[in-house]
Amino acid sequence: MVTYKYRAQDENGKMISGTMQAADELDLHERLKQEKKYLIQAKAQADKNNTKRLKSNAISDFAKNIGELLGAGVTLVKALRIISEDESIKPKEREVYVGLSKQVRSGVPLSEAMLASGDAFPPLFINMIKSAESSGSMDKIALQMSVHYEKEYRLNQKVKSSMTYPKILCVLIVVVVAIIMGYVIPQFKDLFSQMDTLPTSTTILLGISNFVKNKWYVLIIAAVVLYIFFRVLCAIPGIRYAKDKLELKLPVIGKLRRVIYTARFARTLSSLYSAGISIINCLQIARNTIGNSYIERQFDQVIADVRAGMNLSESLDRVDGFTKKLSSSVAVGEETGALDTMLVSIANQMEYDSEVAMNKLVSYLEPAMIVVMAAVVGFVIISVIQPIYGSYATIANSY
């Protein structure tokens, strides 16, 4: 039995939260249904011995090895032992796989063993394995999940590589400003001290320069404190919700983020639905993979609407944060009776759109950072040259 923390809706429409023990989410749904409650969201409170999430490429390799070994006729216990004895895996991964092997040998299903590993495996993977255990197609589902997480890993790597140049520019801006303020400007201090009056921009520049040169450690401490403060602040549910909502409303960036969130949801939903999982459970699992609390919170109403008999396309169309292409494609799938095929198609299309959107986002960041650098350097040049030209003009007028 697993302890679940759940959110449910009673027969009067009131939202209720609590904890309950059940064999799985379907069992939890049935237990709550007997109490005239309808499950909205559930999260297993598992043993947290291994709380660090495995990376997408590690999960992809694990799923691929499981699928290939099972497809070749190797038993699950032997397959897990082979994987855990691989010399190329990291020690932390080996601990997780050894733990899985021990539990499976004792008769525990693989999905429950994965759940007992804490946060090592994502809910999507666990539920797909659970579905495969019921249908007897674990090798095919595992290979499907391998492709899913390989695509996720490639997308994450593409995002990281795309952000490399903007990060270098950001560091370069900081270094250039530090050199100018801490070394270059002080060279003009004696010259400026001989002048009767200085322009406002020059006075500001000298003040900043003196602070950077003499109190540089204060800037470092302040930067660290601000970073920690914003991390803690964004961890507060209400603040995170407001931030995620604002992100979707920003010009240019908001539109691009909508595409990325839609692609992430579409891929997860297509993987779950094609494995034969009920649409309600698909929505409950897929909502947690979006990465935006503002969109995720709207799924309470989506799930309630689908339970009440509303079409999936119509309920998704009401979600503020998804592109209209998703609901339109789902509507076509519902009308033709090929929702699973349509979900795969829209997932592939949205993933391509998300890559294009990410490239656009980076293409906007690069010139913006160059403009910032140019503005800083321009301000310094004007502030230095302006009093010098002023002194030359004064000397010329005295003759």
C-alpha positions, 0 to 999 in steps of 0.5 A, spaced: 500 500 500 502 507 498 500 513 502 497 518 497 496 526 498 490 527 494 486 533 492 478 531 490 472 534 489 465 532 493 458 532 490 457 539 492 463 541 488 467 543 494 475 542 493 478 537 499 485 535 500 488 529 505 491 523 505 489 516 504 493 509 503 491 505 496 494 500 492 495 505 486 491 511 483 486 507 480 484 504 487 485 511 490 480 513 485 475 507 487 476 509 494 474 516 494 468 514 489 465 510 495 465 516 499 462 520 493 469 524 492 472 525 485 479 525 485 483 531 481 490 530 483 494 525 487 501 524 489 505 518 492 508 519 499 514 514 497 520 513 501 525 518 499 531 514 500 533 516 493 530 523 492 535 525 486 531 525 480 535 521 474 537 525 468 533 524 462 539 521 458 539 516 464 532 514 464 532 513 456 538 508 457 535 504 462 528 504 458 532 502 452 536 497 456 529 494 459 526 494 452 531 490 448 533 485 454 525 483 455 524 483 447 530 478 447 526 474 452 531 475 458 527 475 465 526 482 468 530 480 474 536 478 470 535 484 466 535 489 472 541 485 474 545 486 467 543 493 467 546 494 475 552 491 473 554 495 467 560 499 469 559 505 465 553 507 469 554 512 475 554 510 482 548 513 484 544 510 478 547 503 480 544 504 487 537 505 484 538 499 479 540 495 485 534 497 489 530 495 484 533 489 482 532 487 490 525 489 490 523 485 484 526 479 486 522 479 492 516 479 488 514 487 488 512 489 481 517 494 477 512 500 477 512 499 485 519 498 486 520 505 482 515 508 486 519 506 492 525 509 489 523 516 491 524 521 486 529 517 482 523 516 476 518 521 474 511 519 475 510 519 467 515 513 466 512 509 473 505 510 470 507 507 463 510 501 466 504 500 471 500 500 464 505 495 461 505 490 467 497 490 466 497 489 458 504 485 458 507 489 453 513 492 457 518 491 452 514 496 447 512 501 452 519 501 455 522 502 448 517 508 447 519 511 453 526 511 451 525 515 445 520 520 449 526 521 454 531 521 449 527 527 445 526 530 452 534 530 453 536 532 446 531 538 447 534 540 454 541 540 451 539 544 445 536 549 450 543 549 454 547 550 448 543 555 445 543 559 451 551 558 451 552 565 447 547 569 451 551 567 458 558 568 455 555 575 453 552 576 460 559 574 463 563 579 458 558 585 460 560 584 468 567 583 466 567 589 462 563 594 467 568 591 472 574 593 469 572 600 466 569 602 473 574 599 477 581 600 473 579 605 467 575 610 470 580 611 477 585 613 472 581 620 470 580 621 477 586 626 478 584 630 471 577 631 474 579 633 480 582 639 477 575 641 474 571 646 478 564 643 475 563 636 472 556 634 468 551 630 472 553 623 468 560 624 470 559 625 477 554 619 477 560 615 474 565 617 479 561 615 484 559 608 481 567 607 480 569 609 487 564 604 490 566 598 485 573 599 487 572 600 494 566 596 496 566 590 491 565 585 496 558 588 498 556 587 490 558 580 491 554 579 497 548 583 495 548 579 488 548 572 492 543 574 497 538 577 492 539 570 488 537 566 494 532 571 496 529 570 489 529 563 489 526 562 496 521 567 493 519 563 487 518 557 491 512 560 495 506 557 491 502 564 490 509 568 488 510 562 483 503 562 480 503 570 479 510 569 476 508 563 471 502 567 469 506 574 468 511 570 464 505 568 459 503 575 458 509 578 456 510 580 449 514 575 444 516 571 450 509 569 452 507 567 446 514 563 445 513 560 452 506 557 450 508 553 444 514 550 449 509 548 454 504 546 449 509 541 446 511 538 453 504 537 455 502 534 448 508 529 448 506 526 455 499 526 453 500 522 447 505 517 450 500 516 456 494 515 451 497 511 446 499 506 452 491 505 454 491 509 460 484 512 461 484 520 459 482 522 466 489 519 469 492 521 463 490 528 464 492 528 472 499 525 470 500 530 464 499 536 468 505 535 472 510 535 466 508 542 464 512 546 468 508 552 469 503 552 475 498 557 472 497 552 467 497 546 471 492 549 476 487 550 471 487 542 470 482 542 476 477 544 472 479 541 466 479 534 469 472 536 472 469 538 465 471 531 462 468 527 468 462 531 467 462 529 459 465 535 456 469 533 450 477 533 451 478 539 445 473 543 448 476 543 455 483 544 453 480 550 449 479 553 455 486 553 458 489 559 458 497 558 456 496 553 450 496 554 443 489 553 439 493 548 435 492 543 440 485 543 442 483 544 434 487 537 433 484 534 439 477 536 436 479 532 429 482 526 433 475 526 437 471 527 430 475 521 426 475 516 432 483 517 431 485 521 438 491 517 439 494 518 432 492 525 432 495 526 439 502 523 436 502 527 430 500 534 434 506 532 439 511 531 433 509 538 430 509 542 437 516 539 438 518 542 432 514 548 433 518 549 440 525 548 437 523 554 433 520 558 438 527 556 443 531 559 437 527 565 436 527 566 444 535 566 443 535 570 437 532 576 441 536 575 447 543 576 443 541 583 440 538 585 447 544 583 451 549 587 445 544 593 446 545 593 454 553 592 453 553 598 448 549 602 452 553 601 458 560 603 454 556 609 451 554 612 457 562 611 460 564 614 454 560 620 454 561 621 461 568 621 460 569 625 454 564 631 456 568 634 461 574 634 457 571 637 451 568 642 456 574 644 459 577 645 452 572 650 450 573 654 457 580 654 455 579 656 448 574 662 450 579 665 455 583 667 449 
